[in-house]
Amino acid sequence: MRLRQLGTSDLQVSEISLGSWLTYSGGVEADATAACTRAAFDAGITFFDTANVYGRGAAEEAWGRILADYRREDYVLATKVYFPMSDTDRGLSPAQVAKQIDASLTRLRTDHVDLYQCHRFDAQTPIEDTMEALAEVVRAGKARYLGFSEWTPDQIRAGLEACPDDVTLVSSQPQYSMLWRAPEAEVFGVTAEHGISNIVWSPIAEGVLTGKYRPGEPVPVDSRAASDEMNGFIKQKLTDRTLEAVQRLVPIAEGAGLSMPEMALAWVLRRPELASAIVGASRPEQVHANAAAAGIELSADTLTAIDDALGDVPVTGQRLAPGASAEITRR
């Protein structure tokens, strides 16, 4: 497993990281969560990403129990704040930041996270208030570094401008895959300009890029798409047009001597703007299969063949993520 520098921080993160969005928030059982986490350590994965909203704390609680068996210095832990935790608890106001970091640390059974991320931009709170509150979290030793997920280029600039002198933003977490290329339009350029690394989510498009979903056929019974707890987002990707394009990738992967997940992950990791690709897994063998992509470099011919196979199917251009807004509020 290769490591990459996380922005201007002193953190080294594994190229492949383990996430907990739909899986460990309730999509899979506790035993599977523990088995996948152990498999991650066995495979050299040392970067774990979660959020307070995943299962309304369930994912953090699960990892709090499991990671207690490992030395804190042996892994990098990230969580996020913004989405509703109750009818009244949401956003990035100073009061919410202070409340939610303490709640996350309690569930995670640790005194600090390595990376604390704004899950979205809070257009209802002045950005100066948010950044000062986050700086207080760092000063208190409750987080080592700060990041964000799915901010627009203008929001990134506003956040950087509002940072107190003793803190900055070191990471960005956008969706990115062969099928979703929106960050290439502007986000990667802005983050590179400011020394911010990207940690991308859904690099295998929730499993669509494995090729296991075939046009005109029922979804596999043991797949994410067949799970009522985990299929809320994947459905929009399961069009015949998309699935037919993905099937055109299969002989390309075979010709390169790679599995489909390896090719999909190597494709995103080809970008120097990335520090890590977050994968989800419901079985330990999936963790090992994904970890095998670290260090793989795709040839120019393979990259060209991928583009030719997918044609105009991939999403391009700057896009707003679900739950995001382009607005900015200042004092």
C-alpha positions as CSV (number, residue, x, y, z in Angstrom):
1,M,0.0,0.0,0.0
2,R,1.5,3.3,-1.0
3,L,1.1,6.5,1.0
4,R,0.4,10.0,-0.1
5,Q,0.8,13.4,1.6
6,L,-2.5,15.0,2.7
7,G,-2.2,18.5,1.5
8,T,0.0,20.8,3.6
9,S,-0.5,18.6,6.7
10,D,2.0,16.2,8.1
11,L,-0.4,13.3,7.6
12,Q,0.5,10.4,5.3
13,V,-2.6,8.6,4.1
14,S,-3.0,5.3,2.3
15,E,-3.9,5.6,-1.4
16,I,-7.0,3.4,-0.7
17,S,-9.1,4.3,2.3
18,L,-12.1,2.7,3.9
19,G,-15.4,4.6,4.1
20,S,-18.5,3.9,6.1
21,W,-21.3,5.9,4.3
22,L,-23.9,3.3,3.6
23,T,-22.3,0.1,4.9
24,Y,-21.3,0.6,8.5
25,S,-24.2,3.0,9.3
26,G,-26.6,0.0,9.1
27,G,-26.2,-1.5,5.7
28,V,-24.2,-4.5,7.0
29,E,-24.1,-6.3,10.3
30,A,-21.6,-5.6,13.1
31,D,-19.6,-8.7,12.5
32,A,-19.1,-7.8,8.8
33,T,-18.1,-4.2,9.8
34,A,-15.4,-5.6,12.1
35,A,-14.2,-8.1,9.5
36,C,-13.9,-5.4,6.9
37,T,-12.0,-3.1,9.2
38,R,-9.6,-5.9,10.2
39,A,-9.1,-6.7,6.5
40,A,-8.3,-3.0,5.8
41,F,-5.5,-3.1,8.4
42,D,-4.2,-6.4,6.9
43,A,-4.2,-4.9,3.5
44,G,-2.2,-1.8,4.6
45,I,-5.1,0.6,4.6
46,T,-4.6,3.1,7.4
47,F,-7.0,5.9,6.6
48,F,-10.7,5.6,7.8
49,D,-13.4,8.1,6.8
50,T,-16.8,8.5,8.5
51,A,-19.3,11.2,9.4
52,N,-21.6,11.9,12.3
53,V,-24.7,11.7,10.1
54,Y,-24.0,8.1,8.8
55,G,-26.7,6.2,10.6
56,R,-27.1,9.2,13.0
57,G,-23.9,8.2,14.8
58,A,-24.1,4.5,14.1
59,A,-21.0,4.3,11.9
60,E,-18.9,6.3,14.4
61,E,-20.1,4.1,17.2
62,A,-19.2,1.0,15.3
63,W,-15.7,2.2,14.6
64,G,-15.3,3.4,18.1
65,R,-15.8,-0.1,19.3
66,I,-13.6,-1.7,16.6
67,L,-10.7,0.7,16.5
68,A,-10.3,0.6,20.2
69,D,-8.4,-2.6,19.6
70,Y,-5.8,-0.7,17.6
71,R,-3.1,1.7,18.6
72,R,-4.3,5.3,17.9
73,E,-1.0,6.2,16.1
74,D,-1.5,3.4,13.6
75,Y,-4.4,4.9,11.7
76,V,-5.6,8.2,10.4
77,L,-9.3,8.9,11.4
78,A,-11.6,11.4,9.7
79,T,-15.1,12.4,10.3
80,K,-17.5,15.1,9.2
81,V,-20.2,17.6,10.4
82,Y,-23.1,19.5,8.8
83,F,-26.1,17.3,8.0
84,P,-29.0,17.0,10.5
85,M,-28.5,14.9,13.6
86,S,-31.9,15.9,15.0
87,D,-34.7,18.2,14.2
88,T,-32.7,21.1,15.7
89,D,-29.1,20.0,15.3
90,R,-27.5,20.7,11.9
91,G,-25.2,23.0,10.1
92,L,-21.8,24.7,10.9
93,S,-22.7,27.3,13.4
94,P,-20.2,27.7,16.2
95,A,-22.6,26.1,18.7
96,Q,-23.1,23.1,16.4
97,V,-19.4,22.6,15.6
98,A,-18.6,22.6,19.3
99,K,-21.5,20.2,20.1
100,Q,-21.0,17.8,17.3
101,I,-17.2,17.4,17.6
102,D,-17.6,16.3,21.2
103,A,-20.4,13.9,20.3
104,S,-18.3,12.4,17.5
105,L,-15.3,11.9,19.8
106,T,-17.5,10.2,22.4
107,R,-18.9,7.8,19.8
108,L,-15.4,7.2,18.3
109,R,-13.9,6.6,21.7
110,T,-10.9,8.9,21.0
111,D,-9.7,12.3,22.2
112,H,-9.1,13.6,18.7
113,V,-9.7,13.0,15.0
114,D,-6.9,13.6,12.5
115,L,-9.2,15.3,10.0
116,Y,-12.5,17.2,10.7
117,Q,-14.4,18.0,7.6
118,C,-17.4,20.2,6.7
119,H,-19.7,17.8,5.0
120,R,-21.2,20.6,3.0
121,F,-21.0,24.4,3.0
122,D,-23.4,26.1,5.4
123,A,-24.9,29.0,3.6
124,Q,-26.9,29.9,6.7
125,T,-23.8,30.7,8.8
126,P,-21.2,33.3,8.0
127,I,-18.1,31.5,6.8
128,E,-16.0,33.5,9.2
129,D,-18.0,32.1,12.1
130,T,-17.6,28.6,10.8
131,M,-13.8,28.8,10.3
132,E,-13.2,30.4,13.7
133,A,-15.3,27.6,15.4
134,L,-13.3,25.0,13.5
135,A,-10.0,26.7,14.5
136,E,-11.1,26.4,18.1
137,V,-11.6,22.6,17.6
138,V,-8.0,22.4,16.4
139,R,-6.6,24.6,19.2
140,A,-8.4,22.4,21.7
141,G,-6.6,19.4,20.3
142,K,-9.8,17.7,19.2
143,A,-8.9,17.7,15.5
144,R,-5.5,17.9,13.9
145,Y,-6.5,19.3,10.5
146,L,-9.5,20.6,8.7
147,G,-11.1,19.8,5.4
148,F,-14.4,20.0,3.5
149,S,-16.6,18.0,1.2
150,E,-18.4,19.1,-2.0
151,W,-17.7,22.9,-1.8
152,T,-17.8,24.9,-5.0
153,P,-14.6,26.7,-6.1
154,D,-15.9,30.0,-4.8
155,Q,-16.8,28.4,-1.4
156,I,-13.3,26.9,-1.2
157,R,-11.8,30.4,-1.8
158,A,-14.1,31.9,0.8
159,G,-13.2,29.3,3.3
160,L,-9.5,29.8,2.8
161,E,-9.9,33.6,3.1
162,A,-11.8,33.2,6.4
163,C,-9.3,30.8,8.0
164,P,-7.5,32.3,11.1
165,D,-3.8,32.5,10.7
166,D,-3.1,29.4,12.7
167,V,-5.2,27.0,10.7
168,T,-6.0,26.2,7.1
169,L,-7.9,23.7,4.9
170,V,-5.9,20.6,3.8
171,S,-8.4,18.3,2.2
172,S,-11.3,18.2,-0.2
173,Q,-13.7,15.3,-0.6
174,P,-15.6,15.3,-3.9
175,Q,-17.3,12.5,-5.8
176,Y,-15.0,11.3,-8.6
177,S,-15.0,8.3,-10.8
178,M,-14.8,7.4,-14.5
179,L,-18.5,8.1,-14.6
180,W,-18.5,11.3,-12.5
181,R,-15.7,13.7,-13.6
182,A,-17.1,17.0,-12.4
183,P,-14.1,17.9,-10.2
184,E,-11.9,18.0,-13.2
185,A,-13.7,21.2,-14.4
186,E,-12.6,23.5,-11.6
187,V,-12.2,21.9,-8.2
188,F,-9.0,20.0,-8.9
189,G,-7.4,23.2,-10.2
190,V,-8.4,25.3,-7.2
191,T,-7.3,22.7,-4.7
192,A,-4.0,22.2,-6.4
193,E,-3.4,25.9,-6.4
194,H,-3.8,26.1,-2.6
195,G,-2.0,22.8,-1.7
196,I,-5.2,21.0,-0.8
197,S,-5.4,17.2,-1.5
198,N,-8.6,15.5,-2.7
199,I,-10.0,12.4,-1.0
200,V,-12.5,11.2,-3.5
201,W,-15.7,9.2,-2.7
202,S,-17.6,6.7,-4.8
203,P,-14.6,6.0,-7.1
204,I,-16.2,2.7,-8.2
205,A,-19.6,4.4,-8.6
206,E,-21.1,2.4,-5.7
207,G,-20.0,-0.8,-7.4
208,V,-21.4,0.0,-10.9
209,L,-17.8,0.1,-12.3
210,T,-17.2,-3.5,-11.2
211,G,-19.3,-4.6,-14.1
212,K,-21.5,-6.8,-12.0
213,Y,-24.7,-4.9,-13.0
214,R,-25.7,-5.8,-16.5
215,P,-28.2,-4.1,-18.7
216,G,-31.5,-5.8,-18.9
217,E,-30.8,-8.2,-16.1
218,P,-31.9,-8.2,-12.4
219,V,-29.4,-6.8,-9.9
220,P,-27.4,-9.5,-8.0
221,V,-29.3,-10.4,-4.8
222,D,-26.2,-9.8,-2.6
223,S,-25.4,-6.4,-4.1
224,R,-25.8,-2.8,-2.8
225,A,-28.5,-2.2,-5.4
226,A,-30.6,-5.0,-3.9
227,S,-30.4,-3.6,-0.4
228,D,-33.2,-1.3,0.7
229,E,-30.7,0.2,3.3
230,M,-28.1,1.1,0.7
231,N,-29.7,1.5,-2.8
232,G,-31.0,5.0,-2.5
233,F,-28.3,6.6,-4.6
234,I,-27.2,3.9,-6.9
235,K,-30.5,3.6,-8.7
236,Q,-29.9,6.6,-10.9
237,K,-26.7,5.0,-12.2
238,L,-28.4,1.8,-13.3
239,T,-29.6,3.0,-16.7
240,D,-29.1,0.7,-19.7
241,R,-27.0,3.4,-21.4
242,T,-24.6,3.6,-18.4
243,L,-24.5,-0.2,-17.9
244,E,-23.8,-0.8,-21.6
245,A,-20.9,1.7,-21.5
246,V,-19.5,0.0,-18.4
247,Q,-19.6,-3.4,-20.1
248,R,-17.5,-2.0,-22.9
249,L,-14.8,-1.5,-20.2
250,V,-14.6,-5.2,-19.4
251,P,-12.3,-6.2,-22.3
252,I,-10.1,-3.2,-21.6
253,A,-9.5,-4.3,-18.1
254,E,-8.9,-7.8,-19.2
255,G,-6.4,-6.6,-21.8
256,A,-4.5,-4.7,-19.1
257,G,-4.5,-7.7,-16.8
258,L,-6.6,-5.9,-14.2
259,S,-9.9,-6.5,-12.5
260,M,-12.6,-3.9,-13.1
261,P,-12.3,-2.4,-9.5
262,E,-8.5,-2.2,-9.9
263,M,-8.8,-0.3,-13.2
264,A,-11.5,2.0,-11.8
265,L,-9.4,2.9,-8.8
266,A,-6.1,3.2,-10.7
267,W,-8.0,5.6,-13.1
268,V,-8.9,8.0,-10.3
269,L,-5.5,7.7,-8.6
270,R,-3.7,8.7,-11.8
271,R,-4.5,12.3,-10.8
272,P,-1.8,14.0,-8.7
273,E,-4.5,16.1,-7.0
274,L,-5.6,13.0,-5.1
275,A,-4.3,11.7,-1.8
276,S,-6.7,8.8,-1.5
277,A,-9.8,7.0,-2.9
278,I,-12.4,6.0,-0.4
279,V,-14.0,2.6,-1.0
280,G,-16.9,0.9,0.7
281,A,-17.0,-2.8,1.4
282,S,-19.5,-5.2,2.9
283,R,-17.1,-8.2,2.7
284,P,-13.4,-8.6,3.6
285,E,-12.6,-9.9,0.2
286,Q,-13.8,-6.6,-1.4
287,V,-11.4,-4.7,0.9
288,H,-8.4,-6.8,-0.3
289,A,-9.6,-6.6,-4.0
290,N,-9.8,-2.8,-3.8
291,A,-6.5,-2.4,-1.9
292,A,-4.7,-4.2,-4.7
293,A,-5.2,-1.1,-6.9
294,A,-2.7,0.9,-5.0
295,G,0.4,1.6,-7.1
296,I,-1.1,0.5,-10.4
297,E,-0.4,2.8,-13.3
298,L,-2.5,2.7,-16.4
299,S,-0.9,3.1,-19.9
300,A,-1.8,5.9,-22.2
301,D,-3.4,3.4,-24.5
302,T,-5.6,2.1,-21.7
303,L,-6.7,5.6,-20.7
304,T,-7.6,6.4,-24.3
305,A,-9.5,3.1,-24.6
306,I,-11.5,3.9,-21.5
307,D,-12.5,7.3,-22.8
308,D,-13.5,5.8,-26.2
309,A,-15.6,3.1,-24.5
310,L,-17.5,5.5,-22.3
311,G,-18.0,8.3,-24.9
312,D,-20.3,11.0,-23.6
313,V,-21.8,8.9,-20.7
314,P,-19.6,10.4,-17.9
315,V,-20.9,13.5,-16.1
316,T,-18.6,16.5,-16.7
317,G,-18.6,20.1,-15.8
318,Q,-18.9,21.8,-12.4
319,R,-21.9,20.3,-10.6
320,L,-23.6,20.7,-7.2
321,A,-23.6,17.6,-5.0
322,P,-26.8,16.4,-3.3
323,G,-27.4,18.6,-0.3
324,A,-25.1,21.3,-1.5
325,S,-25.7,25.0,-2.3
326,A,-23.6,27.5,-4.2
327,E,-24.5,30.4,-1.8
328,I,-22.0,32.0,0.5
329,T,-22.8,34.1,3.6
330,R,-20.3,36.5,5.1
331,R,-20.4,38.8,8.1
